[in-house]
Every structure is written in structure tokens, then in C-alpha cells.
């Protein structure tokens, strides 16, 4: 079945550092890929999405490119802020929705 | 605020009991999804309804059931509760049941089984 694997955290960075959170997937067909963010005590919020190969999703300085050849959808941001501290989930939507385990990011001033 | 509401926010109950969690989707959304988030299992998809009909099923136990009503709100029923059912239960909604449509999540119901 479909599955998502993302890098384990926690990840701790200093403000203005470069962020990469790796995500790879296994799927049949042509799934849509998403990154969601969860702030403490809240539900998940959609951060960005890509619906086909080579699509780039972007939002709030975050980017991820749907790479079919490497089955990856890595999340990147050039300069993180303290307010980016949260848990990030990679997700795949095929016949059903699959989420990665989540990566906790802490950004220190 | 995503526009998805869930009640109650917190629920504490005993093993063997039955509870009902309620979800109201965003206005106009036809699809409702239920998820369980626990420390050991992560975020798991339970079930999806689209316009009143079951559309997809994930890792939902037989002790759990759900339905979507004509006004599109949904309820998740959990019975014969066990300690391991303690978790955050999220509801999400989307405009369509299609894979490319993003889901909007509610704030969750925290269930504690003692």
C-alpha cells in the first residue's frame, strides 16, 4: 500500500538557518503530495501541495518539488524564523490519505 | 480558524464506555475525514465520507463507526473503549473527494480513557 517516510526529528536550528526536511513516498498511480504544519494545541494546517510530477508547491517561504524519479517531496526554507517552530507532516493522497510520522522543528533566536 | 468545528474539545471517560465525537465541516464542503493522532501510532486516517456515503476506509477498528448526516455534519462513535484509544481525534473537510483537494482540519477532540 501507499506510505510516506519522513526524516525523524527533532530538528533544532538557529534563526535564519536553512531548513530541509526529507520526505519520500511509495505509491501506486499518481498521488497528490502535501506538507501540513501543526502548531502546539492546534489542528493541522495545509502548508503547500503538489498534484503532479515536477510541480513545485510554495507558501510562506517554504518550497517542495514533486520528484517522481526519486519519489521525494522534500520541504525547504531558506531562512527559518522562531515562528516556524512546529511539527511538519508530509502526506500523500491516493486512494486514502497517508501521513508521515511528523518532524518537530525548533528554531532558536 | 479553518472553519471546521469539533465538539467536545476534551473528553474523559472510563474503559468499556461509549462516546460520540461531532464534526461540522466548512460551509460547502462535502467530504469529511476522521483521523486519530497518538504518540505511538502517529496520525492515522480512519474513514472518509462524501455527501453522506462512506468513500474510503483506513485503519478504523470494528469498535469504531462513523456517519455523515444530511446536513453534512459527521459523528464518530467509539465503543468498548480501551486505554489505548486515548488520543487526539481530528476531523477534516474538503470541497471534493478528489485527491488533489486539500483538507482543512478542525482543532481536534482530546479523548482520555481511564
gemmi code that builds the backbone of each chain (N, CA, C; Angstrom):
import gemmi

chains = {
    "A": [
        ("UNK", (0.815, -1.199, 0.000), (0.000, 0.000, 0.000), (0.848, 1.249, 0.000)),
        ("UNK", (0.167, 2.374, -0.076), (0.875, 3.659, -0.076), (1.495, 3.953, 1.289)),
        ("UNK", (2.620, 4.642, 1.277), (3.255, 5.016, 2.535), (4.114, 6.254, 2.360)),
        ("UNK", (4.381, 6.911, 3.480), (5.208, 8.116, 3.494), (6.265, 7.960, 4.579)),
        ("UNK", (7.495, 8.280, 4.254), (8.584, 8.243, 5.218), (9.230, 9.619, 5.272)),
        ("UNK", (9.283, 10.203, 6.440), (9.955, 11.494, 6.567), (11.015, 11.426, 7.645)),
        ("UNK", (11.979, 12.336, 7.542), (13.097, 12.278, 8.461), (12.626, 12.475, 9.886)),
        ("UNK", (13.267, 11.747, 10.775), (12.875, 11.833, 12.170), (13.475, 13.085, 12.781)),
        ("UNK", (12.759, 13.642, 13.717), (13.310, 14.782, 14.429), (13.818, 14.358, 15.784)),
        ("UNK", (13.870, 15.274, 16.693), (13.585, 16.679, 16.430), (14.728, 17.382, 15.701)),
        ("UNK", (14.371, 18.457, 15.017), (15.347, 19.290, 14.336), (15.406, 20.622, 15.064)),
        ("UNK", (16.611, 21.037, 15.419), (16.805, 22.323, 16.101), (17.738, 23.181, 15.267)),
        ("UNK", (17.271, 24.371, 14.905), (18.052, 25.281, 14.082), (18.090, 26.654, 14.726)),
        ("UNK", (19.084, 27.412, 14.338), (19.138, 28.819, 14.737), (18.359, 29.639, 13.720)),
        ("UNK", (17.856, 30.766, 14.177), (17.115, 31.671, 13.280), (17.978, 32.004, 12.065)),
        ("UNK", (17.326, 32.051, 10.907), (17.937, 32.369, 9.611), (18.711, 31.191, 9.017)),
        ("UNK", (18.708, 30.036, 9.646), (19.364, 28.858, 9.074), (18.511, 28.285, 7.949)),
        ("UNK", (19.140, 27.437, 7.125), (18.458, 26.763, 6.028), (17.817, 25.477, 6.557)),
        ("UNK", (16.590, 25.228, 6.098), (15.866, 24.046, 6.554), (15.625, 23.084, 5.408)),
        ("UNK", (15.874, 21.805, 5.662), (15.424, 20.731, 4.788), (14.824, 19.641, 5.651)),
        ("UNK", (13.629, 19.230, 5.310), (13.016, 18.059, 5.941), (12.726, 17.077, 4.805)),
        ("UNK", (13.362, 15.916, 4.870), (13.226, 14.940, 3.798), (11.929, 14.147, 3.900)),
        ("UNK", (11.361, 13.874, 2.746), (10.145, 13.074, 2.664), (10.220, 12.219, 1.406)),
        ("UNK", (10.029, 10.921, 1.560), (9.927, 10.035, 0.415), (8.631, 9.249, 0.523)),
        ("UNK", (8.169, 8.754, -0.608), (6.887, 8.075, -0.599), (6.926, 6.816, -1.458)),
        ("UNK", (5.983, 5.959, -1.186), (5.724, 4.777, -2.001), (4.252, 4.817, -2.360)),
        ("UNK", (3.969, 4.737, -3.649), (2.564, 4.821, -4.048), (2.368, 4.200, -5.416)),
        ("UNK", (1.161, 3.737, -5.632), (0.755, 3.317, -6.969), (-0.010, 4.475, -7.587)),
        ("UNK", (0.048, 4.580, -8.874), (-0.690, 5.631, -9.549), (-0.014, 6.987, -9.397)),
        ("UNK", (-0.840, 8.021, -9.361), (-0.333, 9.399, -9.363), (-0.927, 10.173, -8.193)),
        ("UNK", (-0.314, 9.999, -7.022), (-0.881, 10.649, -5.842), (-0.626, 12.154, -5.828)),
        ("UNK", (-1.377, 12.852, -5.025), (-1.075, 14.244, -4.698), (-0.248, 14.250, -3.412)),
        ("UNK", (0.644, 15.228, -3.293), (1.535, 15.317, -2.138), (1.328, 16.637, -1.411)),
        ("UNK", (1.441, 16.575, -0.097), (1.153, 17.742, 0.734), (2.181, 17.854, 1.866)),
        ("UNK", (2.373, 19.068, 2.322), (3.017, 19.326, 3.604), (2.015, 20.061, 4.479)),
        ("UNK", (1.845, 19.529, 5.686), (0.995, 20.167, 6.683), (1.862, 20.591, 7.859)),
        ("UNK", (1.414, 21.626, 8.581), (2.117, 22.087, 9.769), (1.146, 22.090, 10.943)),
        ("UNK", (1.637, 21.670, 12.094), (0.811, 21.640, 13.304), (1.499, 22.441, 14.395)),
        ("UNK", (0.868, 23.537, 14.792), (1.367, 24.341, 15.903), (0.808, 23.771, 17.205)),
        ("UNK", (1.469, 24.007, 18.321), (1.046, 23.417, 19.598), (-0.422, 23.674, 19.902)),
        ("UNK", (-1.129, 22.606, 20.238), (-2.525, 22.722, 20.636), (-3.494, 22.973, 19.500)),
        ("UNK", (-3.034, 22.865, 18.272), (-3.910, 23.143, 17.133), (-3.993, 21.950, 16.188)),
        ("UNK", (-4.928, 22.034, 15.258), (-5.029, 21.034, 14.212), (-3.997, 21.284, 13.129)),
        ("UNK", (-3.998, 20.423, 12.134), (-3.047, 20.574, 11.040), (-3.521, 21.654, 10.072)),
        ("UNK", (-2.554, 22.385, 9.534), (-2.866, 23.388, 8.519), (-2.085, 23.040, 7.263)),
        ("UNK", (-2.746, 23.158, 6.126), (-2.051, 22.906, 4.878), (-0.987, 23.971, 4.665)),
        ("UNK", (0.236, 23.528, 4.386), (1.328, 24.453, 4.112), (1.512, 24.622, 2.604)),
        ("UNK", (1.588, 23.504, 1.893), (1.705, 23.561, 0.443), (1.342, 22.207, -0.146)),
        ("UNK", (1.139, 22.199, -1.455), (0.786, 20.943, -2.104), (1.314, 20.906, -3.531)),
        ("UNK", (1.390, 19.686, -4.087), (1.750, 19.488, -5.487), (0.943, 18.300, -5.992)),
        ("UNK", (0.361, 18.439, -7.150), (-0.562, 17.402, -7.616), (-0.008, 16.547, -8.746)),
        ("UNK", (1.136, 16.951, -9.333), (1.710, 16.107, -10.382), (3.221, 16.281, -10.397)),
        ("UNK", (3.882, 15.347, -11.094), (5.338, 15.329, -11.140), (5.886, 16.664, -11.632)),
        ("UNK", (6.966, 17.103, -10.982), (7.696, 18.338, -11.270), (6.980, 19.602, -10.808)),
        ("UNK", (5.788, 19.468, -10.262), (5.114, 20.623, -9.656), (5.925, 21.087, -8.459)),
        ("UNK", (5.966, 22.399, -8.249), (6.584, 22.947, -7.040), (5.501, 23.637, -6.245)),
        ("UNK", (5.337, 23.223, -4.993), (4.424, 23.905, -4.088), (5.233, 24.901, -3.273)),
        ("UNK", (4.619, 26.059, -2.996), (5.331, 27.043, -2.191), (4.348, 27.876, -1.393)),
        ("UNK", (4.798, 28.295, -0.204), (3.951, 29.103, 0.667), (4.792, 29.588, 1.832)),
        ("UNK", (4.678, 30.849, 2.167), (5.358, 31.439, 3.334), (6.858, 31.173, 3.338)),
        ("UNK", (7.470, 31.114, 2.174), (8.905, 30.891, 2.078), (9.302, 29.425, 2.033)),
        ("UNK", (8.354, 28.532, 2.263), (8.601, 27.095, 2.170), (8.371, 26.634, 0.726)),
        ("UNK", (9.175, 25.634, 0.306), (9.022, 25.069, -1.031), (9.203, 23.560, -0.975)),
        ("UNK", (8.550, 22.862, -1.905), (8.777, 21.424, -2.067), (8.453, 21.075, -3.506)),
        ("UNK", (9.279, 20.219, -4.117), (9.076, 19.825, -5.510), (8.757, 18.343, -5.580)),
        ("UNK", (7.725, 18.008, -6.318), (7.255, 16.633, -6.521), (8.208, 15.956, -7.502)),
        ("UNK", (9.058, 15.069, -6.977), (10.054, 14.377, -7.793), (9.638, 12.924, -7.949)),
        ("UNK", (9.101, 12.600, -9.114), (8.626, 11.228, -9.329), (9.802, 10.264, -9.475)),
        ("UNK", (10.902, 10.730, -10.074), (12.021, 9.825, -10.329), (12.699, 9.379, -9.033)),
        ("UNK", (12.645, 10.222, -8.007), (13.235, 9.859, -6.715), (12.154, 9.633, -5.652)),
        ("UNK", (10.904, 9.663, -6.057), (9.743, 9.542, -5.153), (9.947, 10.368, -3.893)),
        ("UNK", (10.222, 11.645, -4.089), (10.507, 12.514, -2.946), (9.717, 13.808, -3.027)),
        ("UNK", (9.586, 14.455, -1.868), (8.867, 15.727, -1.764), (9.461, 16.463, -0.569)),
        ("UNK", (10.730, 16.797, -0.671), (11.459, 17.396, 0.450), (11.026, 18.839, 0.684)),
        ("UNK", (10.882, 19.206, 1.941), (10.488, 20.572, 2.317), (11.728, 21.409, 2.576)),
        ("UNK", (11.772, 22.627, 2.041), (12.917, 23.509, 2.227), (12.456, 24.923, 2.536)),
        ("UNK", (13.296, 25.610, 3.313), (13.100, 27.044, 3.534), (14.466, 27.662, 3.705)),
        ("UNK", (14.670, 28.774, 3.053), (15.999, 29.374, 3.035), (16.419, 29.998, 4.347)),
        ("UNK", (15.471, 30.520, 5.100), (15.809, 31.248, 6.316), (14.657, 31.098, 7.308)),
        ("UNK", (14.856, 30.227, 8.294), (13.751, 29.954, 9.227), (13.660, 31.031, 10.295)),
        ("UNK", (12.459, 31.152, 10.846), (12.184, 32.094, 11.921), (11.699, 31.336, 13.149)),
        ("UNK", (11.771, 31.981, 14.286), (11.300, 31.351, 15.527), (9.845, 30.911, 15.380)),
        ("UNK", (9.072, 31.695, 14.659), (7.649, 31.393, 14.483), (7.400, 30.154, 13.627)),
        ("UNK", (8.435, 29.620, 12.989), (8.297, 28.384, 12.201), (8.358, 27.135, 13.078)),
        ("UNK", (8.646, 27.300, 14.347), (8.711, 26.160, 15.266), (7.353, 25.470, 15.318)),
        ("UNK", (7.326, 24.194, 14.963), (6.077, 23.440, 14.850), (6.435, 22.002, 14.468)),
        ("UNK", (5.401, 21.195, 14.273), (5.601, 19.838, 13.750), (5.141, 19.828, 12.297)),
        ("UNK", (5.951, 19.283, 11.419), (5.677, 19.265, 9.987), (5.392, 17.837, 9.538)),
        ("UNK", (4.302, 17.683, 8.789), (3.884, 16.375, 8.303), (3.872, 16.357, 6.785)),
        ("UNK", (4.527, 15.356, 6.224), (4.424, 15.085, 4.799), (3.245, 14.139, 4.610)),
        ("UNK", (2.477, 14.323, 3.558), (1.291, 13.482, 3.359), (1.093, 13.167, 1.887)),
        ("UNK", (0.442, 12.061, 1.661), (0.187, 11.583, 0.304), (-1.299, 11.254, 0.205)),
        ("UNK", (-1.903, 11.651, -0.883), (-3.303, 11.329, -1.082), (-3.443, 10.530, -2.365)),
        ("UNK", (-3.743, 9.239, -2.174), (-4.053, 8.380, -3.313), (-5.472, 7.895, -3.139)),
        ("UNK", (-5.640, 6.611, -2.895), (-6.963, 6.089, -2.562), (-7.389, 6.541, -1.172)),
        ("UNK", (-6.416, 6.738, -0.319), (-6.685, 7.280, 1.005), (-5.555, 8.254, 1.352)),
        ("UNK", (-5.583, 8.759, 2.560), (-4.589, 9.756, 2.960), (-3.575, 9.097, 3.880)),
        ("UNK", (-2.287, 9.268, 3.575), (-1.235, 8.729, 4.424), (-0.346, 9.872, 4.882)),
        ("UNK", (-0.011, 9.869, 6.160), (0.857, 10.893, 6.719), (2.171, 10.277, 7.173)),
        ("UNK", (3.232, 11.061, 7.077), (4.476, 10.676, 7.706), (4.363, 10.838, 9.210)),
        ("UNK", (5.404, 10.457, 9.914), (5.387, 10.449, 11.380), (5.488, 11.848, 11.978)),
        ("UNK", (5.840, 12.812, 11.158), (5.972, 14.177, 11.664), (7.407, 14.473, 12.084)),
        ("UNK", (7.829, 15.707, 11.850), (9.164, 16.169, 12.250), (8.991, 17.435, 13.057)),
        ("UNK", (9.463, 17.386, 14.295), (9.351, 18.569, 15.163), (10.522, 19.501, 14.904)),
        ("UNK", (10.215, 20.719, 14.554), (11.231, 21.749, 14.306), (11.191, 22.776, 15.421)),
        ("UNK", (12.353, 23.052, 15.991), (12.501, 24.131, 16.969), (13.522, 25.110, 16.420)),
        ("UNK", (13.128, 26.366, 16.335), (14.032, 27.413, 15.862), (14.372, 28.320, 17.037)),
        ("UNK", (15.663, 28.456, 17.309), (16.112, 29.256, 18.452), (16.600, 30.617, 17.958)),
        ("UNK", (16.314, 31.668, 18.773), (16.728, 33.011, 18.357), (18.251, 33.160, 18.368)),
    ],
    "B": [
        ("UNK", (-8.361, 30.115, 11.860), (-9.570, 29.289, 12.011), (-9.901, 28.632, 10.666)),
        ("UNK", (-9.924, 27.291, 10.673), (-10.134, 26.549, 9.425), (-11.589, 26.543, 8.996)),
        ("UNK", (-12.507, 26.814, 9.912), (-13.925, 26.710, 9.589), (-14.518, 25.370, 9.942)),
        ("UNK", (-13.682, 24.420, 10.347), (-14.154, 23.104, 10.785), (-14.284, 23.132, 12.302)),
        ("UNK", (-15.427, 22.725, 12.805), (-15.614, 22.715, 14.256), (-15.772, 21.290, 14.757)),
        ("UNK", (-15.245, 21.076, 15.953), (-15.347, 19.768, 16.584), (-15.762, 19.945, 18.031)),
        ("UNK", (-16.648, 19.066, 18.472), (-17.047, 19.064, 19.879), (-17.095, 17.635, 20.382)),
        ("UNK", (-16.821, 17.410, 21.666), (-16.271, 18.390, 22.588), (-14.776, 18.589, 22.361)),
        ("UNK", (-14.183, 19.511, 23.061), (-12.746, 19.744, 22.931), (-11.965, 18.696, 23.724)),
        ("UNK", (-12.495, 18.362, 24.893), (-11.868, 17.346, 25.743), (-12.948, 16.378, 26.210)),
        ("UNK", (-12.549, 15.126, 26.387), (-13.481, 14.104, 26.845), (-12.706, 13.119, 27.708)),
        ("UNK", (-13.192, 12.902, 28.909), (-12.554, 11.922, 29.796), (-13.618, 10.883, 30.138)),
        ("UNK", (-13.282, 9.624, 29.924), (-14.248, 8.571, 30.177), (-13.527, 7.315, 30.643)),
        ("UNK", (-14.284, 6.308, 31.001), (-13.697, 5.100, 31.562), (-13.667, 3.985, 30.516)),
        ("UNK", (-12.841, 3.005, 30.768), (-12.777, 1.853, 29.871), (-14.138, 1.180, 29.789)),
        ("UNK", (-14.446, 0.673, 28.607), (-15.712, -0.008, 28.385), (-16.852, 0.897, 27.974)),
        ("UNK", (-16.649, 2.208, 28.103), (-17.711, 3.153, 27.774), (-17.770, 3.437, 26.275)),
        ("UNK", (-18.801, 4.210, 25.919), (-19.012, 4.607, 24.527), (-19.099, 6.123, 24.469)),
        ("UNK", (-18.473, 6.719, 23.447), (-18.524, 8.179, 23.285), (-18.830, 8.519, 21.833)),
        ("UNK", (-19.319, 9.726, 21.634), (-19.591, 10.241, 20.285), (-18.890, 11.569, 20.108)),
        ("UNK", (-18.112, 11.672, 19.049), (-17.421, 12.908, 18.703), (-18.138, 13.519, 17.508)),
        ("UNK", (-18.238, 14.823, 17.522), (-19.009, 15.503, 16.484), (-18.135, 16.448, 15.681)),
        ("UNK", (-18.441, 16.537, 14.400), (-17.674, 17.398, 13.499), (-18.619, 18.129, 12.559)),
        ("UNK", (-18.420, 19.428, 12.419), (-19.141, 20.207, 11.406), (-18.130, 20.695, 10.386)),
        ("UNK", (-18.297, 20.327, 9.132), (-17.321, 20.723, 8.110), (-17.451, 22.195, 7.746)),
        ("UNK", (-16.493, 22.683, 6.976), (-16.577, 24.038, 6.440), (-17.827, 24.142, 5.580)),
        ("UNK", (-18.380, 25.336, 5.516), (-19.563, 25.556, 4.702), (-19.257, 25.187, 3.249)),
        ("UNK", (-20.087, 24.332, 2.681), (-19.927, 23.942, 1.283), (-19.082, 22.700, 1.060)),
        ("UNK", (-18.345, 22.255, 2.085), (-17.533, 21.053, 1.916), (-18.397, 19.810, 2.026)),
        ("UNK", (-18.189, 18.887, 1.094), (-18.999, 17.673, 1.062), (-18.304, 16.472, 1.692)),
        ("UNK", (-16.982, 16.544, 1.768), (-16.202, 15.415, 2.300), (-15.780, 15.655, 3.733)),
        ("UNK", (-15.884, 14.612, 4.535), (-15.415, 14.665, 5.916), (-14.494, 13.474, 6.153)),
        ("UNK", (-13.401, 13.738, 6.838), (-12.418, 12.702, 7.142), (-12.206, 12.667, 8.658)),
        ("UNK", (-11.943, 11.494, 9.170), (-11.611, 11.339, 10.590), (-10.217, 10.746, 10.718)),
        ("UNK", (-9.453, 11.307, 11.677), (-8.087, 10.855, 11.936), (-7.899, 10.661, 13.438)),
        ("UNK", (-6.982, 9.744, 13.751), (-6.571, 9.547, 15.140), (-5.084, 9.897, 15.231)),
        ("UNK", (-4.729, 10.715, 16.218), (-3.325, 11.058, 16.423), (-2.913, 10.623, 17.815)),
        ("UNK", (-1.968, 9.706, 17.870), (-1.442, 9.260, 19.159), (0.079, 9.266, 19.087)),
        ("UNK", (0.703, 9.246, 20.261), (2.158, 9.335, 20.308), (2.822, 8.146, 19.653)),
        ("UNK", (2.252, 6.955, 19.848), (2.914, 5.766, 19.324), (2.533, 5.457, 17.884)),
        ("UNK", (1.344, 5.833, 17.454), (0.900, 5.482, 16.099), (0.975, 6.651, 15.124)),
        ("UNK", (1.239, 7.841, 15.623), (1.256, 8.989, 14.726), (-0.142, 9.355, 14.284)),
        ("UNK", (-0.244, 9.950, 13.112), (-1.533, 10.403, 12.579), (-2.058, 9.348, 11.633)),
        ("UNK", (-3.198, 8.773, 11.963), (-3.738, 7.685, 11.154), (-5.114, 8.057, 10.610)),
        ("UNK", (-5.295, 7.817, 9.338), (-6.573, 8.027, 8.683), (-7.540, 6.934, 9.116)),
        ("UNK", (-8.737, 7.324, 9.513), (-9.730, 6.352, 9.942), (-10.777, 6.086, 8.860)),
        ("UNK", (-11.439, 7.149, 8.410), (-12.548, 6.950, 7.483), (-12.913, 8.268, 6.806)),
        ("UNK", (-13.466, 8.178, 5.617), (-13.916, 9.348, 4.856), (-15.359, 9.168, 4.423)),
        ("UNK", (-16.123, 10.236, 4.510), (-17.474, 10.280, 3.971), (-17.555, 11.385, 2.941)),
        ("UNK", (-18.353, 11.111, 1.916), (-18.588, 12.123, 0.888), (-20.086, 12.218, 0.669)),
        ("UNK", (-20.629, 13.354, 0.983), (-22.053, 13.624, 0.774), (-22.938, 12.514, 1.344)),
        ("UNK", (-22.590, 12.056, 2.520), (-23.404, 11.079, 3.221), (-23.022, 9.628, 3.008)),
        ("UNK", (-22.137, 9.388, 2.050), (-21.773, 7.998, 1.752), (-20.331, 7.736, 2.176)),
        ("UNK", (-20.071, 6.535, 2.666), (-18.696, 6.174, 3.004), (-17.878, 6.097, 1.721)),
        ("UNK", (-16.713, 6.777, 1.700), (-15.900, 6.839, 0.479), (-14.613, 6.028, 0.612)),
        ("UNK", (-13.990, 6.078, 1.773), (-12.732, 5.347, 1.957), (-12.588, 4.973, 3.419)),
        ("UNK", (-11.918, 3.849, 3.615), (-11.728, 3.357, 4.973), (-10.244, 3.137, 5.217)),
        ("UNK", (-9.778, 3.576, 6.371), (-8.387, 3.367, 6.738), (-8.293, 2.382, 7.876)),
        ("UNK", (-7.488, 2.741, 8.869), (-7.237, 1.831, 9.989), (-8.290, 1.962, 11.091)),
        ("UNK", (-9.522, 1.862, 10.725), (-10.590, 2.037, 11.711), (-10.959, 0.698, 12.333)),
        ("UNK", (-10.987, 0.663, 13.667), (-11.323, -0.560, 14.376), (-12.812, -0.857, 14.234)),
        ("UNK", (-13.152, -2.123, 14.418), (-14.570, -2.507, 14.332), (-15.389, -1.889, 15.451)),
        ("UNK", (-14.750, -1.551, 16.566), (-15.441, -0.899, 17.694), (-15.803, 0.555, 17.382)),
        ("UNK", (-15.236, 1.076, 16.291), (-15.481, 2.464, 15.911), (-16.409, 2.499, 14.707)),
        ("UNK", (-17.246, 3.491, 14.651), (-18.104, 3.671, 13.481), (-18.329, 5.163, 13.276)),
        ("UNK", (-18.733, 5.514, 12.091), (-18.974, 6.925, 11.792), (-20.157, 7.041, 10.853)),
        ("UNK", (-20.686, 8.238, 10.768), (-21.709, 8.517, 9.776), (-21.704, 10.000, 9.447)),
        ("UNK", (-22.245, 10.305, 8.289), (-22.397, 11.704, 7.883), (-23.879, 11.931, 7.616)),
        ("UNK", (-24.385, 12.974, 8.191), (-25.818, 13.244, 8.154), (-26.188, 14.133, 6.971)),
        ("UNK", (-27.494, 14.230, 6.649), (-27.915, 15.060, 5.504), (-27.426, 16.506, 5.581)),
        ("UNK", (-27.253, 17.052, 6.784), (-26.736, 18.430, 6.861), (-25.214, 18.464, 6.775)),
        ("UNK", (-24.612, 17.315, 6.520), (-23.174, 17.101, 6.268), (-22.315, 17.051, 7.520)),
        ("UNK", (-22.895, 17.266, 8.697), (-22.069, 17.072, 9.872), (-21.828, 15.569, 10.060)),
        ("UNK", (-20.797, 15.257, 10.803), (-20.428, 13.854, 10.959), (-20.212, 13.531, 12.428)),
        ("UNK", (-20.426, 12.277, 12.756), (-20.160, 11.804, 14.110), (-19.304, 10.540, 14.045)),
        ("UNK", (-18.373, 10.482, 14.975), (-17.522, 9.299, 15.136), (-17.884, 8.670, 16.464)),
        ("UNK", (-18.320, 7.428, 16.417), (-18.719, 6.706, 17.612), (-17.635, 5.703, 17.999)),
        ("UNK", (-17.213, 5.783, 19.241), (-16.174, 4.888, 19.753), (-16.786, 4.087, 20.901)),
        ("UNK", (-16.757, 2.764, 20.805), (-17.389, 1.956, 21.837), (-16.392, 0.985, 22.457)),
        ("UNK", (-16.820, 0.394, 23.579), (-15.965, -0.548, 24.325), (-14.557, 0.006, 24.454)),
        ("UNK", (-14.492, 1.244, 24.924), (-13.224, 1.970, 24.936), (-12.149, 1.274, 25.746)),
        ("UNK", (-10.935, 1.356, 25.239), (-9.758, 0.804, 25.895), (-8.782, 1.943, 26.181)),
        ("UNK", (-7.835, 1.674, 27.094), (-6.849, 2.699, 27.434), (-6.113, 3.190, 26.183)),
        ("UNK", (-5.850, 2.266, 25.268), (-5.109, 2.610, 24.053), (-5.857, 3.489, 23.078)),
        ("UNK", (-7.140, 3.720, 23.342), (-7.910, 4.612, 22.470), (-7.698, 6.072, 22.834)),
        ("UNK", (-7.003, 6.313, 23.934), (-6.696, 7.695, 24.314), (-5.862, 8.333, 23.217)),
        ("UNK", (-6.325, 9.446, 22.695), (-5.660, 10.076, 21.553), (-6.361, 11.387, 21.245)),
        ("UNK", (-5.781, 12.095, 20.271), (-6.438, 13.258, 19.681), (-7.168, 12.782, 18.441)),
        ("UNK", (-8.426, 13.140, 18.314), (-9.203, 12.759, 17.143), (-9.496, 14.026, 16.342)),
        ("UNK", (-9.042, 14.019, 15.102), (-9.242, 15.167, 14.222), (-10.267, 14.846, 13.163)),
        ("UNK", (-11.018, 15.849, 12.841), (-11.908, 15.812, 11.695), (-11.349, 16.795, 10.670)),
        ("UNK", (-11.474, 16.475, 9.414), (-11.070, 17.389, 8.349), (-12.167, 17.399, 7.295)),
        ("UNK", (-12.226, 18.466, 6.524), (-13.202, 18.502, 5.433), (-12.541, 19.038, 4.170)),
        ("UNK", (-13.124, 18.687, 3.057), (-12.666, 19.221, 1.780), (-13.865, 19.391, 0.862)),
        ("UNK", (-13.653, 20.200, -0.165), (-14.736, 20.501, -1.097), (-15.189, 19.246, -1.821)),
        ("UNK", (-14.178, 18.463, -2.213), (-14.454, 17.297, -3.039), (-13.804, 16.077, -2.425)),
        ("UNK", (-14.118, 14.907, -2.955), (-13.446, 13.703, -2.501), (-12.194, 13.412, -3.303)),
        ("UNK", (-11.871, 14.299, -4.259), (-10.747, 14.018, -5.150), (-9.419, 14.249, -4.459)),
        ("UNK", (-8.414, 13.531, -4.922), (-7.138, 13.506, -4.215), (-6.414, 14.843, -4.224)),
        ("UNK", (-6.693, 15.698, -5.188), (-5.921, 16.933, -5.281), (-6.444, 18.033, -4.367)),
        ("UNK", (-7.582, 17.818, -3.765), (-8.171, 18.861, -2.949), (-7.626, 18.805, -1.529)),
        ("UNK", (-7.206, 19.978, -1.026), (-6.649, 19.995, 0.318), (-7.739, 19.812, 1.356)),
        ("UNK", (-7.320, 19.303, 2.501), (-8.212, 19.090, 3.619), (-7.980, 20.172, 4.662)),
        ("UNK", (-9.043, 20.608, 5.280), (-8.993, 21.609, 6.336), (-9.338, 20.913, 7.646)),
        ("UNK", (-8.430, 21.051, 8.604), (-8.559, 20.293, 9.845), (-9.221, 21.119, 10.945)),
        ("UNK", (-10.014, 20.438, 11.749), (-10.564, 21.034, 12.949), (-9.538, 21.020, 14.066)),
        ("UNK", (-9.886, 21.612, 15.216), (-8.943, 21.724, 16.332), (-8.751, 20.412, 17.100)),
        ("UNK", (-9.611, 19.425, 16.855), (-9.437, 18.128, 17.494), (-10.232, 17.954, 18.767)),
        ("UNK", (-10.477, 16.698, 19.103), (-11.071, 16.305, 20.391), (-10.054, 15.422, 21.093)),
        ("UNK", (-9.678, 15.837, 22.298), (-8.729, 15.010, 23.060), (-9.512, 14.045, 23.926)),
        ("UNK", (-9.360, 12.761, 23.641), (-10.048, 11.712, 24.394), (-9.077, 11.052, 25.370)),
        ("UNK", (-9.461, 11.015, 26.617), (-8.672, 10.329, 27.636), (-9.528, 9.209, 28.216)),
        ("UNK", (-9.024, 7.987, 28.107), (-9.734, 6.830, 28.662), (-8.993, 6.378, 29.915)),
        ("UNK", (-9.698, 6.339, 31.035), (-9.034, 5.995, 32.307), (-9.480, 4.630, 32.814)),
    ],
}
model = gemmi.Model(1)
for chain_id, residues in chains.items():
    chain = gemmi.Chain(chain_id)
    for i, (resn, *xyz) in enumerate(residues, 1):
        res = gemmi.Residue()
        res.name, res.seqid = resn, gemmi.SeqId(i, " ")
        for name, pos in zip(("N", "CA", "C"), xyz):
            atom = gemmi.Atom()
            atom.name, atom.element = name, gemmi.Element(name[0])
            atom.pos, atom.b_iso = gemmi.Position(*pos), 0.0
            res.add_atom(atom)
        chain.add_residue(res)
    model.add_chain(chain)
structure = gemmi.Structure()
structure.add_model(model)
structure.setup_entities()
